[in-house]
Amino acid sequence: MHNLAETERVAIVTGASSGLGSAIALKLNKAGWSLAIHGRDHARLQNVKEQMAASSNVLAITGDLSVQSDRRSLVTEAIRQFGRIDALVNNAGVFSPKPFMEVTESDLDKYMDTNLKSTYFLTQAVLPVMIEQQGGSILNLGSVMVDHALGGVPASAPMSSKGAIHAFSRQIAAEFGKYNIRANTLAPGIIRSPMHKANGFEDDSMAGLHLLNRIGEPEEVAKMVTQIIENGFVSGTTINLDGGHVAGHHIG
């Protein structure tokens, strides 16, 4: 087992092989966190680890979080390596727009399994550790589109799963606050990332959706994640990191 200093903290970050997940992992590593990073692509995950200055404090685990045994293995390996888990960042997820009338049951199952169920049951696997420690932070990645839908972006299936994640965070905060366990949702706007690019949203023409008239950067998400999980008095809330997307719009 890795010998932790008393002040050292351990986080699990899912979906860490690219995009927001890799930015979050790199930021936390730079901030002194030991990490168990998880993703489906072994080579890309290893590449992220190699970019870290303190890579000796990083455990890279490949798997599929929609599979129960992989979720349990992630938690088991993190505990075996570090002895504790102080934060869980449920970042892994999928998104693709599709008109409501064309959504099939298998489409909806994909979002519920990958987005909601992986978040739900990985949290369930981590909570006994945090209860024993009498403390911890759960941070779930949601979406501003839960509270501010876009008619030109048909996303009923992924937003159904993300909306459930928003509600889930509040309920976990309520049920486990007595153990000094915090749970929150971070809801990004349009962020420059491979997933958004694949769906045509990386183009800066989407900047007008935000009052700041630009899209967000992965490093800005990573900075906010770090601030939320390190702040011991933030719980049960949804924080919109959206450049003013939900607050209002420009006219003319």
TORKE-809165 format. One record per atom (N, C-alpha, C): residue number from 1; x, y, z; atom name; chain; residue in three letters. Coordinates in steps of 0.05 Angstrom, whole numbers. Atoms other than C-alpha are relative to their C-alpha. Layout:
NUM,X,Y,Z,CA,A,Ala
...
//
This chain:
1,17,-24,0,N,A,Met
1,0,0,0,CA,A,Met
1,18,25,0,C,A,Met
2,-14,-26,1,N,A,His
2,23,71,-16,CA,A,His
2,-3,13,28,C,A,His
3,1,-13,-26,N,A,Asn
3,41,107,49,CA,A,Asn
3,-8,30,-3,C,A,Asn
4,10,-28,2,N,A,Leu
4,0,171,54,CA,A,Leu
4,9,17,23,C,A,Leu
5,-4,-20,-21,N,A,Ala
5,20,232,92,CA,A,Ala
5,-27,7,11,C,A,Ala
6,25,-6,-13,N,A,Glu
6,-33,255,141,CA,A,Glu
6,-17,20,-15,C,A,Glu
7,14,-21,14,N,A,Thr
7,-50,314,98,CA,A,Thr
7,-7,-7,-29,C,A,Thr
8,5,8,28,N,A,Glu
8,-54,275,32,CA,A,Glu
8,-29,-9,-4,C,A,Glu
9,27,7,6,N,A,Arg
9,-121,266,-1,CA,A,Arg
9,-2,-17,-25,C,A,Arg
10,3,19,22,N,A,Val
10,-146,213,-49,CA,A,Val
10,-27,4,-14,C,A,Val
11,24,-3,16,N,A,Ala
11,-196,221,-105,CA,A,Ala
11,-1,-21,-22,C,A,Ala
12,5,16,24,N,A,Ile
12,-227,176,-157,CA,A,Ile
12,-12,18,-21,C,A,Ile
13,10,-16,22,N,A,Val
13,-239,209,-224,CA,A,Val
13,-7,-19,-23,C,A,Val
14,8,18,22,N,A,Thr
14,-280,172,-277,CA,A,Thr
14,0,16,-26,C,A,Thr
15,-1,-13,26,N,A,Gly
15,-278,186,-351,CA,A,Gly
15,24,17,-3,C,A,Gly
16,-24,-17,-2,N,A,Ala
16,-207,210,-342,CA,A,Ala
16,19,-3,-23,C,A,Ala
17,-19,5,22,N,A,Ser
17,-176,187,-407,CA,A,Ser
17,0,23,-21,C,A,Ser
18,1,-22,19,N,A,Ser
18,-196,250,-446,CA,A,Ser
18,-18,22,10,C,A,Ser
19,19,-21,-5,N,A,Gly
19,-234,316,-445,CA,A,Gly
19,0,11,28,C,A,Gly
20,2,-12,-27,N,A,Leu
20,-260,343,-379,CA,A,Leu
20,13,-18,21,C,A,Leu
21,-11,18,-20,N,A,Gly
21,-239,281,-341,CA,A,Gly
21,30,2,2,C,A,Gly
22,-29,-2,-1,N,A,Ser
22,-166,286,-360,CA,A,Ser
22,8,27,11,C,A,Ser
23,-6,-26,-11,N,A,Ala
23,-166,361,-345,CA,A,Ala
23,-4,0,31,C,A,Ala
24,5,2,-29,N,A,Ile
24,-196,347,-276,CA,A,Ile
24,22,-15,14,C,A,Ile
25,-21,16,-13,N,A,Ala
25,-146,293,-261,CA,A,Ala
25,27,14,1,C,A,Ala
26,-25,-14,1,N,A,Leu
26,-87,335,-282,CA,A,Leu
26,0,23,21,C,A,Leu
27,2,-22,-19,N,A,Lys
27,-111,394,-240,CA,A,Lys
27,2,-11,29,C,A,Lys
28,-1,11,-27,N,A,Leu
28,-122,351,-178,CA,A,Leu
28,28,-11,7,C,A,Leu
29,-27,10,-4,N,A,Asn
29,-54,318,-186,CA,A,Asn
29,19,23,7,C,A,Asn
30,-16,-24,-4,N,A,Lys
30,-22,387,-190,CA,A,Lys
30,-6,12,28,C,A,Lys
31,8,-11,-26,N,A,Ala
31,-60,407,-127,CA,A,Ala
31,8,-19,23,C,A,Ala
32,-11,17,-21,N,A,Gly
32,-29,349,-89,CA,A,Gly
32,-17,-24,7,C,A,Gly
33,16,23,-5,N,A,Trp
33,-84,297,-92,CA,A,Trp
33,13,-26,-12,C,A,Trp
34,-6,26,11,N,A,Ser
34,-68,223,-100,CA,A,Ser
34,-26,-9,-15,C,A,Ser
35,22,5,17,N,A,Leu
35,-113,194,-154,CA,A,Leu
35,-2,-29,-9,C,A,Leu
36,7,24,15,N,A,Ala
36,-147,132,-180,CA,A,Ala
36,-16,10,-24,C,A,Ala
37,13,-9,24,N,A,Ile
37,-164,150,-251,CA,A,Ile
37,-11,-23,-16,C,A,Ile
38,14,22,14,N,A,His
38,-212,108,-293,CA,A,His
38,-9,9,-27,C,A,His
39,10,-4,27,N,A,Gly
39,-229,102,-366,CA,A,Gly
39,-1,-26,-15,C,A,Gly
40,3,24,16,N,A,Arg
40,-245,53,-421,CA,A,Arg
40,24,-6,-17,C,A,Arg
41,-22,2,19,N,A,Asp
41,-183,66,-464,CA,A,Asp
41,26,-1,16,C,A,Asp
42,-24,3,-16,N,A,His
42,-120,39,-431,CA,A,His
42,23,18,-9,C,A,His
43,-22,-16,11,N,A,Ala
43,-70,75,-477,CA,A,Ala
43,-4,29,7,C,A,Ala
44,5,-28,-6,N,A,Arg
44,-103,142,-469,CA,A,Arg
44,1,7,29,C,A,Arg
45,-1,-4,-29,N,A,Leu
45,-110,134,-394,CA,A,Leu
45,29,1,9,C,A,Leu
46,-28,0,-7,N,A,Gln
46,-36,117,-388,CA,A,Gln
46,14,26,-10,C,A,Gln
47,-11,-25,10,N,A,Asn
47,-20,178,-431,CA,A,Asn
47,-6,24,19,C,A,Asn
48,7,-20,-20,N,A,Val
48,-57,222,-381,CA,A,Val
48,17,-2,25,C,A,Val
49,-17,4,-24,N,A,Lys
49,-19,191,-323,CA,A,Lys
49,28,10,-5,C,A,Lys
50,-27,-7,6,N,A,Glu
50,47,203,-358,CA,A,Glu
50,4,31,-1,C,A,Glu
51,-2,-29,0,N,A,Gln
51,31,277,-363,CA,A,Gln
51,2,12,28,C,A,Gln
52,2,-10,-28,N,A,Met
52,27,283,-287,CA,A,Met
52,28,1,12,C,A,Met
53,-26,-3,-13,N,A,Ala
53,86,309,-248,CA,A,Ala
53,3,-20,23,C,A,Ala
54,-1,19,-23,N,A,Ala
54,68,265,-188,CA,A,Ala
54,-14,-26,-9,C,A,Ala
55,13,24,11,N,A,Ser
55,50,203,-229,CA,A,Ser
55,3,-24,19,C,A,Ser
56,-3,22,-19,N,A,Ser
56,75,157,-173,CA,A,Ser
56,-23,-2,19,C,A,Ser
57,24,0,-17,N,A,Asn
57,13,177,-134,CA,A,Asn
57,-26,-4,-16,C,A,Asn
58,23,4,17,N,A,Val
58,-33,158,-191,CA,A,Val
58,-4,-29,-8,C,A,Val
59,7,27,8,N,A,Leu
59,-68,91,-203,CA,A,Leu
59,-19,2,-24,C,A,Leu
60,17,0,24,N,A,Ala
60,-96,82,-273,CA,A,Ala
60,-13,-27,-4,C,A,Ala
61,16,24,1,N,A,Ile
61,-152,31,-279,CA,A,Ile
61,-18,1,-24,C,A,Ile
62,17,1,24,N,A,Thr
62,-186,11,-344,CA,A,Thr
62,-24,-18,5,C,A,Thr
63,24,17,-3,N,A,Gly
63,-257,-16,-346,CA,A,Gly
63,-25,14,-10,C,A,Gly
64,26,-9,9,N,A,Asp
64,-331,-6,-361,CA,A,Asp
64,-17,4,25,C,A,Asp
65,15,-6,-25,N,A,Leu
65,-370,29,-305,CA,A,Leu
65,-29,-8,-2,C,A,Leu
66,27,11,2,N,A,Ser
66,-435,1,-332,CA,A,Ser
66,-1,-29,10,C,A,Ser
67,-3,27,-10,N,A,Val
67,-410,-66,-306,CA,A,Val
67,6,0,30,C,A,Val
68,-2,-1,-29,N,A,Gln
68,-419,-78,-232,CA,A,Gln
68,27,-9,10,C,A,Gln
69,-26,9,-10,N,A,Ser
69,-354,-118,-223,CA,A,Ser
69,22,20,-5,C,A,Ser
70,-20,-21,5,N,A,Asp
70,-314,-62,-255,CA,A,Asp
70,-2,23,20,C,A,Asp
71,3,-21,-20,N,A,Arg
71,-344,-11,-208,CA,A,Arg
71,12,-9,27,C,A,Arg
72,-11,10,-25,N,A,Arg
72,-327,-54,-148,CA,A,Arg
72,31,-2,0,C,A,Arg
73,-29,3,3,N,A,Ser
73,-257,-67,-174,CA,A,Ser
73,14,27,2,C,A,Ser
74,-11,-26,-2,N,A,Leu
74,-244,7,-181,CA,A,Leu
74,3,9,29,C,A,Leu
75,-1,-8,-28,N,A,Val
75,-261,21,-108,CA,A,Val
75,20,-18,15,C,A,Val
76,-18,18,-14,N,A,Thr
76,-224,-41,-84,CA,A,Thr
76,29,6,-5,C,A,Thr
77,-27,-6,8,N,A,Glu
77,-161,-23,-122,CA,A,Glu
77,9,27,12,C,A,Glu
78,-7,-26,-12,N,A,Ala
78,-163,49,-97,CA,A,Ala
78,6,-3,29,C,A,Ala
79,-4,5,-28,N,A,Ile
79,-169,26,-25,CA,A,Ile
79,26,-16,5,C,A,Ile
80,-24,16,-3,N,A,Arg
80,-114,-26,-34,CA,A,Arg
80,25,18,-3,C,A,Arg
81,-23,-17,6,N,A,Gln
81,-67,27,-62,CA,A,Gln
81,4,22,20,C,A,Gln
82,-3,-24,-16,N,A,Phe
82,-83,87,-18,CA,A,Phe
82,-12,-1,28,C,A,Phe
83,10,4,-27,N,A,Gly
83,-123,63,42,CA,A,Gly
83,-24,17,7,C,A,Gly
84,22,-17,-5,N,A,Arg
84,-177,116,36,CA,A,Arg
84,-10,12,-26,C,A,Arg
85,11,-15,23,N,A,Ile
85,-222,155,-12,CA,A,Ile
85,-13,25,11,C,A,Ile
86,10,-25,-10,N,A,Asp
86,-235,228,2,CA,A,Asp
86,-20,14,-19,C,A,Asp
87,18,-13,20,N,A,Ala
87,-271,248,-62,CA,A,Ala
87,-5,-19,-23,C,A,Ala
88,8,15,24,N,A,Leu
88,-308,214,-119,CA,A,Leu
88,-11,21,-20,C,A,Leu
89,9,-18,21,N,A,Val
89,-315,254,-183,CA,A,Val
89,-12,-17,-22,C,A,Val
90,14,16,20,N,A,Asn
90,-368,220,-226,CA,A,Asn
90,-3,17,-26,C,A,Asn
91,-1,-16,25,N,A,Asn
91,-349,251,-293,CA,A,Asn
91,-8,-17,-24,C,A,Asn
92,5,16,24,N,A,Ala
92,-357,192,-341,CA,A,Ala
92,-29,2,-9,C,A,Ala
93,27,-3,11,N,A,Gly
93,-417,200,-387,CA,A,Gly
93,1,1,-30,C,A,Gly
94,3,-2,29,N,A,Val
94,-443,200,-458,CA,A,Val
94,-22,20,-6,C,A,Val
95,20,-19,9,N,A,Phe
95,-483,251,-497,CA,A,Phe
95,-1,0,-31,C,A,Phe
96,4,-4,28,N,A,Ser
96,-512,255,-567,CA,A,Ser
96,-28,8,-5,C,A,Ser
97,28,-9,5,N,A,Pro
97,-573,293,-592,CA,A,Pro
97,-14,-19,-19,C,A,Pro
98,17,16,18,N,A,Lys
98,-630,254,-624,CA,A,Lys
98,-29,8,4,C,A,Lys
99,28,-9,-3,N,A,Pro
99,-701,276,-639,CA,A,Pro
99,-17,-20,17,C,A,Pro
100,15,16,-19,N,A,Phe
100,-750,252,-586,CA,A,Phe
100,-15,-23,-13,C,A,Phe
101,16,21,12,N,A,Met
101,-794,213,-634,CA,A,Met
101,17,-22,-12,C,A,Met
102,-17,20,11,N,A,Glu
102,-734,174,-659,CA,A,Glu
102,15,-16,22,C,A,Glu
103,-14,13,-22,N,A,Val
103,-708,153,-590,CA,A,Val
103,-12,-28,5,C,A,Val
104,9,27,-5,N,A,Thr
104,-711,78,-579,CA,A,Thr
104,5,-7,29,C,A,Thr
105,-5,9,-28,N,A,Glu
105,-712,39,-514,CA,A,Glu
105,29,-5,5,C,A,Glu
106,-28,5,-3,N,A,Ser
106,-640,18,-526,CA,A,Ser
106,16,26,3,C,A,Ser
107,-12,-27,-3,N,A,Asp
107,-621,92,-534,CA,A,Asp
107,-2,9,28,C,A,Asp
108,5,-9,-27,N,A,Leu
108,-652,109,-468,CA,A,Leu
108,16,-17,20,C,A,Leu
109,-15,18,-17,N,A,Asp
109,-620,48,-435,CA,A,Asp
109,29,8,1,C,A,Asp
110,-29,-7,1,N,A,Lys
110,-551,71,-458,CA,A,Lys
110,6,23,19,C,A,Lys
111,-4,-23,-17,N,A,Tyr
111,-558,138,-422,CA,A,Tyr
111,-5,-7,29,C,A,Tyr
112,6,7,-28,N,A,Met
112,-589,109,-360,CA,A,Met
112,23,-18,11,C,A,Met
113,-21,18,-10,N,A,Asp
113,-535,54,-355,CA,A,Asp
113,26,15,3,C,A,Asp
114,-27,-13,0,N,A,Thr
114,-474,97,-372,CA,A,Thr
114,1,25,17,C,A,Thr
115,0,-25,-15,N,A,Asn
115,-494,163,-341,CA,A,Asn
115,-11,-3,28,C,A,Asn
116,13,2,-26,N,A,Leu
116,-542,149,-284,CA,A,Leu
116,9,-23,17,C,A,Leu
117,-6,23,-16,N,A,Lys
117,-529,78,-262,CA,A,Lys
117,29,-2,9,C,A,Lys
118,-28,1,-8,N,A,Ser
118,-454,83,-263,CA,A,Ser
118,6,20,23,C,A,Ser
119,-2,-19,-22,N,A,Thr
119,-458,146,-220,CA,A,Thr
119,-12,-10,25,C,A,Thr
120,15,9,-23,N,A,Tyr
120,-509,116,-174,CA,A,Tyr
120,14,-23,15,C,A,Tyr
121,-11,24,-13,N,A,Phe
121,-476,49,-161,CA,A,Phe
121,30,3,7,C,A,Phe
122,-27,-5,-9,N,A,Leu
122,-404,74,-159,CA,A,Leu
122,-1,16,26,C,A,Leu
123,4,-15,-25,N,A,Thr
123,-427,124,-106,CA,A,Thr
123,-7,-20,23,C,A,Thr
124,8,20,-20,N,A,Gln
124,-459,65,-69,CA,A,Gln
124,24,-16,9,C,A,Gln
125,-24,16,-7,N,A,Ala
125,-393,27,-71,CA,A,Ala
125,20,16,16,C,A,Ala
126,-19,-17,-14,N,A,Val
126,-353,87,-44,CA,A,Val
126,-10,8,27,C,A,Val
127,11,-12,-25,N,A,Leu
127,-400,110,11,CA,A,Leu
127,8,-15,26,C,A,Leu
128,-8,13,-25,N,A,Pro
128,-383,55,62,CA,A,Pro
128,28,8,9,C,A,Pro
129,-27,-9,-6,N,A,Val
129,-310,78,59,CA,A,Val
129,-2,27,13,C,A,Val
130,3,-27,-10,N,A,Met
130,-330,150,70,CA,A,Met
130,-14,1,27,C,A,Met
131,13,2,-26,N,A,Ile
131,-377,132,127,CA,A,Ile
131,19,-8,21,C,A,Ile
132,-20,9,-19,N,A,Glu
132,-321,96,162,CA,A,Glu
132,20,22,6,C,A,Glu
133,-18,-22,-4,N,A,Gln
133,-276,156,152,CA,A,Gln
133,-13,24,13,C,A,Gln
134,16,-23,-10,N,A,Gln
134,-332,203,175,CA,A,Gln
134,6,25,-17,C,A,Gln
135,-3,-23,17,N,A,Gly
135,-323,247,115,CA,A,Gly
135,6,-7,-29,C,A,Gly
136,-6,4,28,N,A,Gly
136,-318,253,39,CA,A,Gly
136,-17,18,-17,C,A,Gly
137,14,-18,18,N,A,Ser
137,-342,290,-22,CA,A,Ser
137,-7,-16,-26,C,A,Ser
138,9,12,25,N,A,Ile
138,-384,264,-80,CA,A,Ile
138,-7,23,-19,C,A,Ile
139,6,-21,20,N,A,Leu
139,-385,309,-142,CA,A,Leu
139,-8,-14,-26,C,A,Leu
140,11,12,25,N,A,Asn
140,-429,289,-201,CA,A,Asn
140,-2,21,-22,C,A,Asn
141,2,-18,23,N,A,Leu
141,-425,321,-269,CA,A,Leu
141,-27,-1,-13,C,A,Leu
142,26,-2,13,N,A,Gly
142,-492,344,-295,CA,A,Gly
142,1,17,-25,C,A,Gly
143,1,-17,24,N,A,Ser
143,-513,394,-348,CA,A,Ser
143,-19,24,5,C,A,Ser
144,17,-23,-2,N,A,Val
144,-542,464,-351,CA,A,Val
144,-26,-4,-16,C,A,Val
145,24,6,16,N,A,Met
145,-591,436,-403,CA,A,Met
145,-22,-13,16,C,A,Met
146,21,10,-17,N,A,Val
146,-628,403,-346,CA,A,Val
146,-19,22,8,C,A,Val
147,16,-23,-9,N,A,Asp
147,-652,472,-324,CA,A,Asp
147,-6,20,-23,C,A,Asp
148,3,-19,21,N,A,His
148,-647,508,-391,CA,A,His
148,2,-16,-27,C,A,His
149,0,16,24,N,A,Ala
149,-667,464,-450,CA,A,Ala
149,2,17,-25,C,A,Ala
150,-4,-13,26,N,A,Leu
150,-650,482,-522,CA,A,Leu
150,-17,-14,-21,C,A,Leu
151,17,12,20,N,A,Gly
151,-703,471,-575,CA,A,Gly
151,15,-11,-24,C,A,Gly
152,-16,9,22,N,A,Gly
152,-649,463,-628,CA,A,Gly
152,19,-23,6,C,A,Gly
153,-17,23,-8,N,A,Val
153,-613,409,-589,CA,A,Val
153,-18,-21,12,C,A,Val
154,18,20,-11,N,A,Pro
154,-660,349,-582,CA,A,Pro
154,15,-20,17,C,A,Pro
155,-16,16,-18,N,A,Ala
155,-632,315,-521,CA,A,Ala
155,-16,-12,23,C,A,Ala
156,17,9,-22,N,A,Ser
156,-690,285,-482,CA,A,Ser
156,12,-25,14,C,A,Ser
157,-11,25,-12,N,A,Ala
157,-654,218,-471,CA,A,Ala
157,24,6,19,C,A,Ala
158,-22,-6,-19,N,A,Pro
158,-587,243,-443,CA,A,Pro
158,-8,19,22,C,A,Pro
159,8,-18,-22,N,A,Met
159,-622,299,-404,CA,A,Met
159,-17,-14,20,C,A,Met
160,15,15,-20,N,A,Ser
160,-668,249,-371,CA,A,Ser
160,19,-12,20,C,A,Ser
161,-19,12,-18,N,A,Ser
161,-607,215,-343,CA,A,Ser
161,14,21,16,C,A,Ser
162,-13,-21,-14,N,A,Lys
162,-573,280,-325,CA,A,Lys
162,-18,13,21,C,A,Lys
163,18,-11,-19,N,A,Gly
163,-635,307,-291,CA,A,Gly
163,-2,-18,25,C,A,Gly
164,0,19,-23,N,A,Ala
164,-637,244,-248,CA,A,Ala
164,25,3,17,C,A,Ala
165,-25,-4,-15,N,A,Ile
165,-564,256,-229,CA,A,Ile
165,-2,25,18,C,A,Ile
166,4,-24,-17,N,A,His
166,-582,327,-205,CA,A,His
166,-16,-7,25,C,A,His
167,16,7,-23,N,A,Ala
167,-636,299,-160,CA,A,Ala
167,14,-19,19,C,A,Ala
168,-15,19,-15,N,A,Phe
168,-592,242,-138,CA,A,Phe
168,21,13,19,C,A,Phe
169,-19,-14,-16,N,A,Ser
169,-538,289,-113,CA,A,Ser
169,-12,12,25,C,A,Ser
170,14,-13,-23,N,A,Arg
170,-587,327,-68,CA,A,Arg
170,-8,-21,20,C,A,Arg
171,10,20,-18,N,A,Gln
171,-615,263,-39,CA,A,Gln
171,23,-13,16,C,A,Gln
172,-23,11,-14,N,A,Ile
172,-546,235,-23,CA,A,Ile
172,10,20,21,C,A,Ile
173,-8,-21,-19,N,A,Ala
173,-528,301,10,CA,A,Ala
173,-17,-1,25,C,A,Ala
174,19,1,-23,N,A,Ala
174,-590,295,54,CA,A,Ala
174,4,-25,17,C,A,Ala
175,-1,26,-15,N,A,Glu
175,-582,222,73,CA,A,Glu
175,27,-4,14,C,A,Glu
176,-27,7,-11,N,A,Phe
176,-507,223,88,CA,A,Phe
176,15,24,11,C,A,Phe
177,-13,-23,-12,N,A,Gly
177,-493,293,113,CA,A,Gly
177,7,-4,29,C,A,Gly
178,-6,6,-28,N,A,Lys
178,-494,266,184,CA,A,Lys
178,27,-14,4,C,A,Lys
179,-26,12,-1,N,A,Tyr
179,-430,229,167,CA,A,Tyr
179,22,19,-11,C,A,Tyr
180,-19,-20,12,N,A,Asn
180,-396,293,142,CA,A,Asn
180,7,-6,-29,C,A,Asn
181,-3,6,28,N,A,Ile
181,-406,269,71,CA,A,Ile
181,-16,20,-16,C,A,Ile
182,12,-20,16,N,A,Arg
182,-421,322,19,CA,A,Arg
182,-5,-10,-28,C,A,Arg
183,6,8,28,N,A,Ala
183,-454,313,-49,CA,A,Ala
183,-10,24,-15,C,A,Ala
184,7,-23,16,N,A,Asn
184,-460,364,-104,CA,A,Asn
184,-1,-7,-30,C,A,Asn
185,0,3,29,N,A,Thr
185,-473,371,-178,CA,A,Thr
185,14,24,-13,C,A,Thr
186,-11,-21,17,N,A,Leu
186,-430,412,-226,CA,A,Leu
186,-12,-2,-27,C,A,Leu
187,15,0,25,N,A,Ala
187,-470,432,-287,CA,A,Ala
187,14,19,-20,C,A,Ala
188,-14,-17,19,N,A,Pro
188,-425,457,-344,CA,A,Pro
188,-18,9,-23,C,A,Pro
189,13,-8,25,N,A,Gly
189,-448,497,-404,CA,A,Gly
189,15,-13,-23,C,A,Gly
190,-15,11,22,N,A,Ile
190,-416,487,-472,CA,A,Ile
190,30,4,5,C,A,Ile
191,-28,0,-6,N,A,Ile
191,-344,468,-459,CA,A,Ile
191,15,-12,-24,C,A,Ile
192,-16,11,22,N,A,Arg
192,-289,456,-510,CA,A,Arg
192,11,-27,8,C,A,Arg
193,-8,28,-7,N,A,Ser
193,-282,380,-507,CA,A,Ser
193,-5,-18,-23,C,A,Ser
194,4,20,22,N,A,Pro
194,-278,319,-553,CA,A,Pro
194,-29,-8,-3,C,A,Pro
195,28,9,1,N,A,Met
195,-350,298,-535,CA,A,Met
195,-17,22,-13,C,A,Met
196,16,-21,12,N,A,His
196,-379,366,-552,CA,A,His
196,8,4,-30,C,A,His
197,-9,-3,27,N,A,Lys
197,-336,370,-615,CA,A,Lys
197,-13,-22,-18,C,A,Lys
198,12,22,16,N,A,Ala
198,-363,302,-638,CA,A,Ala
198,-29,5,-6,C,A,Ala
199,28,-6,4,N,A,Asn
199,-433,329,-631,CA,A,Asn
199,-5,28,-12,C,A,Asn
200,2,-26,13,N,A,Gly
200,-418,395,-666,CA,A,Gly
200,-3,24,17,C,A,Gly
201,3,-21,-18,N,A,Phe
201,-417,438,-604,CA,A,Phe
201,25,15,8,C,A,Phe
202,-25,-13,-7,N,A,Glu
202,-344,458,-600,CA,A,Glu
202,3,26,-15,C,A,Glu
203,-2,-24,16,N,A,Asp
203,-352,511,-653,CA,A,Asp
203,-7,25,17,C,A,Asp
204,5,-24,-16,N,A,Asp
204,-347,580,-622,CA,A,Asp
204,-24,16,-8,C,A,Asp
205,25,-13,7,N,A,Ser
205,-410,600,-658,CA,A,Ser
205,-21,-5,22,C,A,Ser
206,18,5,-23,N,A,Met
206,-444,570,-596,CA,A,Met
206,5,19,23,C,A,Met
207,-7,-19,-22,N,A,Ala
207,-412,625,-554,CA,A,Ala
207,-23,17,9,C,A,Ala
208,22,-17,-6,N,A,Gly
208,-475,667,-558,CA,A,Gly
208,-20,-11,20,C,A,Gly
209,18,12,-20,N,A,Leu
209,-511,618,-512,CA,A,Leu
209,7,9,28,C,A,Leu
210,-10,-9,-26,N,A,His
210,-470,647,-455,CA,A,His
210,2,30,1,C,A,His
211,-2,-29,-2,N,A,Leu
211,-472,718,-429,CA,A,Leu
211,28,10,-4,C,A,Leu
212,-28,-8,4,N,A,Leu
212,-396,719,-431,CA,A,Leu
212,8,-2,-30,C,A,Leu
213,-4,1,29,N,A,Asn
213,-402,706,-507,CA,A,Asn
213,25,-16,-7,C,A,Asn
214,-21,19,7,N,A,Arg
214,-352,649,-507,CA,A,Arg
214,-8,-27,12,C,A,Arg
215,4,26,-13,N,A,Ile
215,-351,574,-492,CA,A,Ile
215,21,-4,21,C,A,Ile
216,-18,5,-22,N,A,Gly
216,-317,546,-432,CA,A,Gly
216,24,-18,-7,C,A,Gly
217,-24,16,4,N,A,Glu
217,-249,512,-427,CA,A,Glu
217,1,-22,21,C,A,Glu
218,-2,22,-19,N,A,Pro
218,-235,444,-394,CA,A,Pro
218,14,8,26,C,A,Pro
219,-15,-8,-23,N,A,Glu
219,-186,478,-346,CA,A,Glu
219,-18,15,20,C,A,Glu
220,19,-15,-18,N,A,Glu
220,-243,522,-319,CA,A,Glu
220,-17,-20,15,C,A,Glu
221,16,21,-14,N,A,Val
221,-284,460,-303,CA,A,Val
221,18,-13,21,C,A,Val
222,-19,13,-19,N,A,Ala
222,-223,427,-270,CA,A,Ala
222,4,17,25,C,A,Ala
223,-4,-18,-22,N,A,Lys
223,-212,488,-227,CA,A,Lys
223,-24,1,19,C,A,Lys
224,24,0,-17,N,A,Met
224,-284,489,-203,CA,A,Met
224,-4,-26,15,C,A,Met
225,1,27,-14,N,A,Val
225,-283,414,-188,CA,A,Val
225,17,0,25,C,A,Val
226,-18,0,-23,N,A,Thr
226,-223,424,-144,CA,A,Thr
226,-10,18,23,C,A,Thr
227,11,-18,-20,N,A,Gln
227,-255,483,-108,CA,A,Gln
227,-23,-13,15,C,A,Gln
228,24,11,-13,N,A,Ile
228,-320,445,-94,CA,A,Ile
228,8,-23,19,C,A,Ile
229,-6,23,-17,N,A,Ile
229,-289,381,-68,CA,A,Ile
229,18,7,24,C,A,Ile
230,-17,-8,-22,N,A,Glu
230,-240,419,-24,CA,A,Glu
230,-14,18,20,C,A,Glu
231,15,-18,-18,N,A,Asn
231,-293,464,7,CA,A,Asn
231,-19,-17,17,C,A,Asn
232,15,17,-18,N,A,Gly
232,-321,429,68,CA,A,Gly
232,-28,9,7,C,A,Gly
233,27,-9,-7,N,A,Phe
233,-385,470,72,CA,A,Phe
233,-18,4,-24,C,A,Phe
234,17,-1,23,N,A,Val
234,-413,461,3,CA,A,Val
234,-13,-28,-4,C,A,Val
235,14,25,3,N,A,Ser
235,-466,407,-2,CA,A,Ser
235,-29,3,-8,C,A,Ser
236,28,0,9,N,A,Gly
236,-533,391,-34,CA,A,Gly
236,-7,21,-20,C,A,Gly
237,5,-21,19,N,A,Thr
237,-526,443,-88,CA,A,Thr
237,8,-7,-28,C,A,Thr
238,-8,2,27,N,A,Thr
238,-521,448,-163,CA,A,Thr
238,13,27,-8,C,A,Thr
239,-15,-23,8,N,A,Ile
239,-468,496,-188,CA,A,Ile
239,2,1,-30,C,A,Ile
240,-1,-4,29,N,A,Asn
240,-476,522,-259,CA,A,Asn
240,26,13,-8,C,A,Asn
241,-25,-11,11,N,A,Leu
241,-409,533,-293,CA,A,Leu
241,-5,5,-29,C,A,Leu
242,12,-3,26,N,A,Asp
242,-439,563,-355,CA,A,Asp
242,3,27,-13,C,A,Asp
243,-4,-26,12,N,A,Gly
243,-415,633,-369,CA,A,Gly
243,-26,17,-2,C,A,Gly
244,26,-15,0,N,A,Gly
244,-486,659,-354,CA,A,Gly
244,-21,-12,-18,C,A,Gly
245,19,13,18,N,A,His
245,-523,609,-399,CA,A,His
245,-28,-1,12,C,A,His
246,26,3,-13,N,A,Val
246,-579,597,-349,CA,A,Val
246,-11,27,8,C,A,Val
247,9,-26,-10,N,A,Ala
247,-581,669,-324,CA,A,Ala
247,-15,17,-20,C,A,Ala
248,13,-17,19,N,A,Gly
248,-602,702,-388,CA,A,Gly
248,13,-2,-28,C,A,Gly
249,-10,0,27,N,A,His
249,-588,718,-461,CA,A,His
249,3,29,-11,C,A,His
250,-3,-25,14,N,A,His
250,-565,775,-505,CA,A,His
250,-23,3,-20,C,A,His
251,20,-6,21,N,A,Ile
251,-617,808,-551,CA,A,Ile
251,12,21,-18,C,A,Ile
252,-9,-19,20,N,A,Gly
252,-598,843,-615,CA,A,Gly
252,30,0,-3,C,A,Gly
//
